[in-house]
Amino acid sequence: MPIDDNISSARHADSAPTRSAATAATAATTATTATTGLPTFGEADLGRLADAWRDVDPSSAHRDAITAAIKTGPAAISELFGSPLTFGTAGLRGRLGPGPGAMNRVIVRTVASALGRFVKGKGGDHIVIGYDARHQSDQFALDTARVLAALGLRTTLIDQPRPTPVLAFAVRYLDADAGVMVTASHNPRADNGYKVYGSNGALMTTPDDDQLSQMIEMTSLVRSEDLADEDDELITRAGTELIQRYVDSIMSRLQPNGSRSTRVAYTPLHGVGYDVLNRAFVQAGFEAPIVVEEQAQPDGDFPTTAFPNPEEPGVLSRLFSTASSAQVDLALANDPDADRLAAAIPNGDAWRLLTGDELGCLLGEYLLASSTDAAK
């Protein structure tokens, strides 16, 4: 069901009555464990966990790796299953691979199941899901939507790789109870991750992240046959209208009579920032940014940089070269999920990166100058 046809109803649908998250969610998790007979994510018997994980993992390559570990013996099983990823304020993040110590479809489905019960336990019924262009991000996002729909939750799935700030905006704009962003941000290309946002559009923090972490430990592994269909009526796709609403919200922050003469060079570092940023620039009346062509399109292999973090030395060399050739006034870079921004200004024949403090002061001064006396 496309959100562009019913975005208002998605924003204003009634939510379920409030009840205790810990009590309701724990009871639901216990019931699921008893029904499926599968071990929980926190199962202490690693041999039992390995057997079950192999049985539910959709990846044949992962199943082969787990089978090899089981045949090798306890030490190999312990190496693959003894150091699971842990959930915190930044969510989950790790390399792609088999077992609970890596990012894969089994761990994503388990965390989604725990999150669904957590949200239902708080009386919520709607979660927004976004994803970046890293390997398997789209699959992890779809699996999350299918797990949540099977639990009876409404989900809004952003229909293509988009920036993390779009997900944060969508949670608030659609009056959702939580959000999921599948991304490893600026980590190396072999990684992926899973961030969870609260109803305020910010990353989940204590005590909620601690509660969810405990629930993940108690949640059973999820079988493919227990997922809802991809076209389940509880799964809604969000498309261009949501992006336009996000850009419109940016426009509301701009001074209508401000200068639009600044020329900008930009790189998304093979991430998902370019389309939305370009749309915002053009709608605001700026000249479209001059993009670093070889880094313009989303690419989970990050072919021009092994570590796509704009803070790392040398990562922005192509940006600075493009900026110098075009003689622009400002050079900008996003990390792959576009929630981190680097800005540089000309400094003789070179470019000087602004510090986080400098950017914060500039943004604060702009917002204060743009505010009404009453708002100040």
C-alpha positions as CSV (number, residue, x, y, z in Angstrom):
1,M,0.0,0.0,0.0
2,P,1.7,3.3,-1.1
3,I,1.9,6.0,1.5
4,D,1.5,8.7,-1.1
5,D,-2.2,7.7,-1.3
6,N,-3.0,7.9,2.4
7,I,-0.2,9.8,4.2
8,S,-2.8,11.7,6.4
9,S,-4.3,8.5,7.7
10,A,-0.9,7.1,8.5
11,R,-0.2,10.2,10.6
12,H,-3.4,10.2,12.6
13,A,-4.4,6.6,13.1
14,D,-5.5,5.7,16.6
15,S,-2.9,3.9,18.8
16,A,-3.6,1.0,21.2
17,P,-4.2,1.6,24.9
18,T,-1.1,2.0,27.0
19,R,0.1,-0.8,29.2
20,S,3.4,-1.9,30.9
21,A,6.1,-2.6,28.4
22,A,8.1,-5.0,30.6
23,T,5.2,-7.1,31.8
24,A,3.3,-7.4,28.5
25,A,6.4,-7.8,26.3
26,T,8.1,-10.3,28.5
27,A,4.9,-12.4,28.7
28,A,4.6,-12.3,24.9
29,T,8.2,-13.4,24.5
30,T,7.8,-16.3,26.9
31,A,4.7,-17.4,25.0
32,T,6.5,-17.3,21.7
33,T,9.4,-19.3,23.0
34,A,7.1,-22.0,24.3
35,T,5.2,-22.1,21.0
36,T,8.2,-22.3,18.7
37,G,10.5,-24.4,20.8
38,L,13.4,-22.4,19.5
39,P,16.1,-21.1,21.8
40,T,16.3,-17.4,22.7
41,F,19.1,-15.1,21.5
42,G,20.6,-15.3,24.9
43,E,20.6,-19.1,25.0
44,A,23.5,-20.3,27.2
45,D,23.9,-23.7,25.5
46,L,25.9,-22.6,22.4
47,G,25.5,-26.0,20.8
48,R,21.7,-25.8,20.9
49,L,21.9,-22.2,19.7
50,A,24.1,-23.1,16.8
51,D,21.8,-26.0,15.7
52,A,18.8,-23.7,15.8
53,W,20.5,-20.8,14.2
54,R,21.6,-23.0,11.3
55,D,18.0,-24.2,10.8
56,V,16.5,-20.8,10.6
57,D,19.2,-18.9,8.7
58,P,18.0,-18.1,5.1
59,S,21.6,-17.9,3.9
60,S,23.0,-21.1,2.5
61,A,26.6,-19.7,2.9
62,H,25.9,-19.0,6.6
63,R,24.3,-22.4,7.1
64,D,27.5,-24.0,5.6
65,A,29.7,-22.0,7.9
66,I,27.7,-23.0,11.0
67,T,27.6,-26.6,10.0
68,A,31.4,-26.6,9.6
69,A,31.8,-25.1,13.1
70,I,29.4,-27.7,14.6
71,K,31.4,-30.5,12.9
72,T,34.7,-29.0,14.1
73,G,33.6,-29.0,17.7
74,P,33.0,-26.8,20.8
75,A,35.9,-24.4,20.2
76,A,34.7,-23.5,16.7
77,I,31.2,-23.1,18.0
78,S,32.3,-20.9,20.8
79,E,34.3,-18.7,18.3
80,L,31.2,-18.2,16.2
81,F,28.6,-18.0,18.9
82,G,30.4,-17.0,22.1
83,S,30.6,-13.2,21.5
84,P,27.2,-11.9,20.4
85,L,26.6,-8.3,19.3
86,T,25.1,-6.2,22.0
87,F,22.4,-3.6,21.7
88,G,22.9,-0.1,23.0
89,T,22.1,3.6,22.3
90,A,23.8,3.2,18.9
91,G,21.9,0.0,18.2
92,L,23.8,-2.9,16.7
93,R,26.8,-2.6,14.4
94,G,29.2,-5.3,13.1
95,R,30.5,-7.1,10.1
96,L,28.2,-9.1,7.8
97,G,28.4,-12.8,8.5
98,P,27.0,-15.8,10.3
99,G,26.1,-16.2,13.9
100,P,25.1,-13.7,16.7
101,G,28.4,-11.9,16.6
102,A,27.7,-10.5,13.1
103,M,25.0,-8.8,11.2
104,N,22.7,-11.2,9.3
105,R,19.0,-11.8,8.8
106,V,18.6,-14.0,11.9
107,I,19.8,-11.3,14.3
108,V,17.8,-8.7,12.5
109,R,14.6,-10.7,12.7
110,T,15.2,-11.4,16.4
111,V,15.8,-7.8,17.2
112,A,12.8,-6.8,15.2
113,S,10.6,-9.3,17.1
114,A,11.9,-7.9,20.4
115,L,11.3,-4.3,19.3
116,G,7.8,-5.2,18.2
117,R,6.9,-6.6,21.6
118,F,8.5,-3.6,23.3
119,V,6.4,-1.2,21.3
120,K,3.2,-3.1,21.8
121,G,4.0,-3.3,25.5
122,K,4.0,0.5,25.6
123,G,0.7,0.6,23.8
124,G,2.2,1.5,20.4
125,D,1.3,0.1,17.0
126,H,3.3,1.9,14.3
127,I,7.0,1.7,13.4
128,V,8.8,3.5,10.5
129,I,11.7,1.7,8.7
130,G,14.4,3.2,6.6
131,Y,17.7,1.8,5.1
132,D,20.8,2.9,3.4
133,A,22.7,1.4,0.4
134,R,25.0,-1.0,2.2
135,H,24.9,-4.6,1.3
136,Q,21.7,-6.3,2.6
137,S,20.3,-3.1,4.0
138,D,17.2,-3.5,1.9
139,Q,16.7,-7.1,2.9
140,F,17.2,-6.3,6.6
141,A,14.6,-3.5,6.3
142,L,12.0,-5.8,4.5
143,D,12.6,-8.6,7.1
144,T,12.0,-6.1,9.9
145,A,8.7,-5.0,8.3
146,R,7.5,-8.6,7.8
147,V,8.4,-9.5,11.4
148,L,6.5,-6.5,12.8
149,A,3.5,-7.0,10.6
150,A,3.3,-10.6,11.7
151,L,3.1,-9.2,15.3
152,G,0.1,-7.0,14.2
153,L,2.1,-3.8,14.0
154,R,1.6,-1.2,11.3
155,T,4.9,-0.4,9.5
156,T,5.8,2.3,7.1
157,L,8.7,1.1,4.9
158,I,10.6,3.9,3.1
159,D,10.7,2.6,-0.4
160,Q,14.4,3.1,-1.4
161,P,17.7,3.9,0.3
162,R,17.4,7.3,2.0
163,P,19.3,9.4,4.5
164,T,19.0,8.7,8.2
165,P,17.6,12.2,8.9
166,V,14.6,11.3,6.7
167,L,13.8,8.4,8.9
168,A,14.1,10.5,12.0
169,F,11.8,13.1,10.4
170,A,9.3,10.4,9.3
171,V,8.9,9.1,12.8
172,R,7.7,12.5,14.1
173,Y,5.8,13.5,11.0
174,L,3.8,10.2,10.9
175,D,3.3,10.2,14.6
176,A,5.0,6.8,14.8
177,D,5.9,5.0,18.0
178,A,9.5,4.0,16.9
179,G,11.8,4.0,14.0
180,V,14.4,1.6,12.6
181,M,17.3,2.7,10.4
182,V,19.4,-0.1,8.8
183,T,22.8,1.4,8.4
184,A,26.4,1.1,9.7
185,S,26.9,4.9,9.1
186,H,30.5,5.5,8.3
187,N,31.9,2.1,9.2
188,P,34.0,0.0,6.7
189,R,32.3,-1.6,3.7
190,A,32.1,-5.1,5.3
191,D,29.8,-3.8,8.1
192,N,26.1,-3.1,8.6
193,G,24.0,-2.0,11.5
194,Y,20.6,-1.4,13.0
195,K,19.6,1.8,14.8
196,V,16.4,2.2,16.8
197,Y,14.7,5.5,17.3
198,G,12.1,6.6,19.8
199,S,8.8,8.4,19.1
200,N,10.7,11.7,19.4
201,G,12.8,10.9,16.3
202,A,16.0,10.6,18.4
203,L,18.1,7.5,19.0
204,M,16.6,5.3,21.8
205,T,18.3,6.1,25.1
206,T,18.3,4.7,28.7
207,P,16.2,3.2,30.2
208,D,14.5,2.1,27.0
209,D,17.6,0.8,25.3
210,D,18.4,-1.3,28.4
211,Q,14.9,-2.7,28.4
212,L,15.1,-3.6,24.7
213,S,18.5,-5.1,25.1
214,Q,17.1,-7.4,27.9
215,M,14.1,-8.3,25.7
216,I,16.4,-9.2,22.8
217,E,18.2,-11.7,25.1
218,M,14.9,-13.3,25.9
219,T,13.5,-13.4,22.4
220,S,13.3,-16.6,20.4
221,L,14.9,-16.9,17.0
222,V,12.4,-16.3,14.2
223,R,11.6,-18.7,11.4
224,S,10.9,-17.6,7.8
225,E,7.5,-19.2,7.9
226,D,6.5,-16.9,10.8
227,L,7.0,-13.7,8.8
228,A,4.1,-11.8,7.2
229,D,4.0,-11.6,3.4
230,E,5.8,-8.8,1.7
231,D,2.5,-7.3,0.5
232,D,0.8,-7.6,3.9
233,E,-1.8,-4.9,4.4
234,L,0.0,-3.7,7.5
235,I,3.1,-2.8,5.5
236,T,2.9,0.6,3.8
237,R,5.5,2.0,1.4
238,A,6.6,5.6,1.8
239,G,7.8,7.3,-1.4
240,T,8.3,10.8,-3.0
241,E,5.6,12.5,-0.9
242,L,7.5,11.8,2.3
243,I,10.7,13.2,0.8
244,Q,8.9,16.3,-0.3
245,R,7.5,16.8,3.2
246,Y,11.0,16.5,4.6
247,V,12.4,19.0,2.1
248,D,9.5,21.4,2.8
249,S,10.4,21.3,6.5
250,I,13.9,22.4,5.6
251,M,12.6,25.2,3.5
252,S,10.6,26.5,6.5
253,R,14.0,27.1,8.3
254,L,15.4,29.3,5.5
255,Q,15.3,33.1,5.5
256,P,13.2,33.9,2.4
257,N,15.2,36.9,1.4
258,G,18.6,35.5,2.3
259,S,21.5,35.3,-0.2
260,R,21.5,32.3,-2.6
261,S,24.8,33.1,-4.3
262,T,27.0,30.5,-2.5
263,R,28.4,27.9,-4.8
264,V,29.0,24.4,-3.3
265,A,30.9,21.3,-4.1
266,Y,29.6,18.1,-2.6
267,T,30.3,14.4,-2.1
268,P,28.0,11.8,-0.5
269,L,30.9,9.3,-0.3
270,H,29.0,6.7,-2.3
271,G,26.1,7.1,0.2
272,V,22.5,8.2,0.0
273,G,22.7,11.9,0.5
274,Y,22.9,13.4,-3.0
275,D,19.3,13.2,-4.3
276,V,17.7,14.8,-1.2
277,L,20.4,17.4,-0.8
278,N,20.3,18.3,-4.5
279,R,16.5,18.6,-4.3
280,A,16.7,20.9,-1.2
281,F,19.3,23.1,-2.8
282,V,17.3,23.6,-6.0
283,Q,14.0,24.2,-4.2
284,A,15.7,26.8,-2.0
285,G,16.9,28.7,-5.0
286,F,20.6,27.8,-4.8
287,E,22.7,26.6,-7.7
288,A,22.8,22.8,-7.7
289,P,25.9,21.6,-5.9
290,I,28.8,20.4,-8.0
291,V,29.1,16.7,-7.1
292,V,32.2,14.5,-7.1
293,E,31.0,12.3,-10.0
294,E,32.8,9.1,-9.0
295,Q,31.3,9.2,-5.5
296,A,27.8,10.5,-6.5
297,Q,25.8,7.2,-6.7
298,P,25.1,4.9,-3.8
299,D,27.5,1.9,-3.8
300,G,27.9,-0.4,-0.8
301,D,31.4,-1.3,-2.0
302,F,32.7,2.2,-1.5
303,P,35.1,1.8,-4.3
304,T,37.1,5.0,-3.8
305,T,37.5,4.7,0.0
306,A,37.7,1.7,2.3
307,F,36.6,3.7,5.3
308,P,33.9,6.3,4.2
309,N,34.3,8.6,7.2
310,P,34.7,12.3,6.2
311,E,36.8,12.8,9.3
312,E,39.5,10.3,8.2
313,P,42.6,11.8,6.6
314,G,42.6,11.7,2.8
315,V,38.9,10.7,2.4
316,L,37.9,14.1,1.1
317,S,40.8,14.5,-1.4
318,R,38.5,14.1,-4.4
319,L,36.1,16.7,-2.9
320,F,38.8,19.2,-2.4
321,S,40.1,18.7,-5.9
322,T,36.6,19.2,-7.4
323,A,36.0,22.2,-5.2
324,S,39.3,23.8,-6.3
325,S,38.7,23.1,-10.0
326,A,35.2,24.6,-9.8
327,Q,36.3,27.6,-7.6
328,V,33.4,27.2,-5.3
329,D,32.8,28.9,-1.9
330,L,32.1,25.9,0.2
331,A,32.9,22.1,0.2
332,L,30.4,19.7,1.9
333,A,30.5,16.0,2.5
334,N,28.1,13.5,4.1
335,D,28.9,10.1,5.4
336,P,27.1,7.2,3.7
337,D,23.8,7.5,5.6
338,A,24.0,11.3,5.5
339,D,23.7,12.0,9.2
340,R,27.2,13.4,9.5
341,L,28.3,16.5,7.7
342,A,31.8,17.9,7.0
343,A,32.2,21.4,5.8
344,A,35.4,23.1,4.5
345,I,36.2,26.7,3.4
346,P,39.0,28.0,1.1
347,N,42.2,28.6,2.9
348,G,44.7,30.0,0.3
349,D,45.4,27.2,-2.1
350,A,44.0,24.6,0.3
351,W,40.8,23.8,2.2
352,R,40.2,24.1,5.9
353,L,37.7,21.8,7.6
354,L,35.4,23.5,10.1
355,T,35.3,21.9,13.5
356,G,32.1,20.6,15.1
357,D,32.2,23.5,17.5
358,E,32.5,26.0,14.6
359,L,29.6,24.4,12.7
360,G,27.5,24.3,15.9
361,C,28.1,28.0,16.5
362,L,27.2,28.9,12.9
363,L,24.0,26.9,13.0
364,G,23.0,28.3,16.4
365,E,23.7,31.9,15.3
366,Y,21.6,31.3,12.2
367,L,18.6,29.8,14.1
368,L,18.7,32.6,16.7
369,A,18.9,35.3,14.0
370,S,16.0,33.6,12.1
371,S,13.7,33.2,15.2
372,T,11.0,35.7,16.3
373,D,11.5,37.7,19.4
374,A,8.9,35.5,21.1
375,A,10.7,32.3,20.1
376,K,14.0,33.7,21.4
